[in-house]
């Protein structure tokens, strides 16, 4: 087991290293000049051209943008190793502190939304599989198609209009509290639930066709116990989907956060991208990539613990490489 974990850690390190190079290069290749966006056009800034150029040159030197990309990358990685993601061009604040202020709000929203997705997905998916071909199955599948076809911003705006304006039970503000959490979480949960429902239904139906289930039914085993055995084996692929959904939610549900004025990192990142705030974009992307890698590493370890076959296969592959 230790060999498998060490192998996964090495792969995660290489992935993160390649990701830093891609993040840095892609951001620099994107059109636009952060200095010009910050200072504005000379005419708009009420500066003559010469004074503007001097100010722009000073700012580029201060930000290190006057160096070549290799030097800039090395300087950035050096600061990252010291847990310093730089200073925001627009606000002048430390990127680490600004992300840390907004990350709890997004994490809170992501975990509650994920809980809603998993509960709805497992329950409705199991019901759909057990009642396959019957009215409950048709209703659930039709609802999944409808929810998957409607854009997130439409659902968000409809729920906001209904609960905040029509019913008046939701407060429109930019505060982070439990009273404002439930509606954006419900929006994200309902939008992400169909993929869990479809996968759970497909896994359950696949398990129902396995020999061990057919043998159990032939022996007259209680239907609840048969369903319980099928449910246990159908849950393993769901672990991967939970990890994928969690990383997507943590990376910032930009649309939902914007609609409900939820002060998370998604909206913060979007504003920074529009303003070409390099340090913020780089810091945000790096943290999100690291989170994705860590969560998938954790899932791989959980898989190995839950299914011994994966552990033996991983150890065999490590021995072959050695």
Number of C-alpha atoms within 10 A of each C-alpha: 14 9 15 21 18 12 15 19 15 11 14 18 13 11 14 17 12 11 16 19 13 12 16 22 14 9 15 15 8 9 8 12 13 19 20 14 15 15 16 14 13 15 10 8 10 10 15 10 12 10 11 19 13 11 15 16 15 13 17 15 12 10 18 15 16 14 12 9 14 12 13 16 16 11 12 21 18 13 13 14 9 9 10 16 25 20 20 20 22 18 10 9 13 17 22 19 13 16 19 13 13 18 19 16 20 22 18 18 28 25 16 18 27 24 17 19 25 22 15 19 25 22 14 23 27 26 18 26 22 17 13 14 10 11 11 16 20 14 11 18 19 12 13 20 13 12 17 16 10 11 10 20 14 11 17 23 14 13 18 23 14 14 14 15 13 11 10 12 13 19 14 15 11 12 14 18 11 10 11 19 19 15 21 24 23 20 21 23 25 21 22 24 26 24 19 24 27 22 20 26 26 17 22 25 19 13 20 21 11 11 10 14 17 14 11 15 15 9 9 10 12 10 11 9 12 17 16 11 17 22 19 11 12 22 15 15 13 17 14 16 15 18 18 15 21 20 20 14 21 23 24 23 21 17 15 22 23 17 17 19 17 26 20 27 26 24 22 20 22 16 14 19 16 11 19 24 23 22 22 27 23 21 24 22 18 19 15 17 19 18 16 21 20 15 18 18 18 15 17 19 18 13 18 19 13 12 12 12 11 16 21 14 13 19 17 14 14 14 11 8 7 6
